[in-house]
Amino acid sequence: MFRIATLLVALVFSPSFAPAAPPKIVLVAHGGAGVLTAEELKKEGLTKEQFEANLAKALAAGYAVLNEKGKTGVDAVEATVRILEDCDLFNAGKGAALTSEGKAELDAAIVDGTMIGSGEGKRDPRKRAGAVTGITEIKNPISAARAVMEMPNQKHAMLAGPRGEEYLLTPDVMIKFRLERVPNSYFQTERRLRQVRPKDNKQTKRDGADARFGTVGCVALDSRGSLVAGTSTGGLARKLPGRVGDTPMIGGGTYADDRACGVSCTGTGEVFLRHATAADVVGRMRHGKQTITDAVNGAIADLPDEDGGVGGLIALDKEGRAAFGMSAKSVGMYRGYVTAEGKVFVATYAGDGWREVK
Ligand code: ASP
């Protein structure tokens, strides 16, 4: 039977007779499930501490935004993901994985799980979501996804490719959503170009694991009591031009619903897409009345296995309970969370305990 390695937030109990309530978590993030082993990282001149430090920095910044007056989870998720997109370690924005032709085609999505009374559009006032796919010239795809979510009258939910970028790169939209135009070469880092050069392009034993490390995602629980999820990626390294993964698919790799939880997935997008995994986790909680832990375990157990691990996901519910799940063969997932008091914790490999970052 397919074994699951689901990691749950380590709860700290007080020594008194009654266990202390688990800490409320308000922000969770991942930096991708295709984690390289320590040895593989060393070959790349990298360490897991570098990833953890940048994840912690992004989480702390997102937490600060979450606590600013007037800001919502949308602002916090966008702020957290933007920082990770600007860090070339992760497979999103600056460090994004490239297509087989060495070009960046970026995907991102953001979903606001708010269900009552906050929608501004006429089409579906109760739910907001925005996504972009095949982005080639916008520095921060998560902000582009937000711009789609906040289109007047909720006109569209997803824009694709250079034609979609035309709307996003109009002056008013660029200013309002802090969108910056960059040449595609901005994304083509030496490390990512090496992955697509035929002579360097030897697959590791964990076939394909190098193809997808570093996608980023985040879920916030804000002062409205709403859950917001966002994910951003370059997709799989060496992907065919035009390929779309789970990340920008609402309900595939990104989803949020205030009646259940917010979810961001990372891994082989085709698998998550076929199983509508993010929506599956929400459905298990909403209709199956499962706990967040059971919902995450169950959704991952339904996925087929593959060498190098199919990936993982993070989820956060309205009570501030988080679950971090990984498929059996996944080496790890860069992951972290922030408590309501602002304590930041991170971990990388499947067996790692949480480490507080002060
Ligand atoms: N899920 C992403 C995709 O398939 C890749 C990843 O998570 O690393 O596009």
Residues whose N, C-alpha, C, O or C-beta is under 5 A from the ligand:
A	BS01	LIG	G32 R212 F213 G214 T215 T233 G235 L236 G245 D246 T247 C265 T266 G267 T268 G269 E270
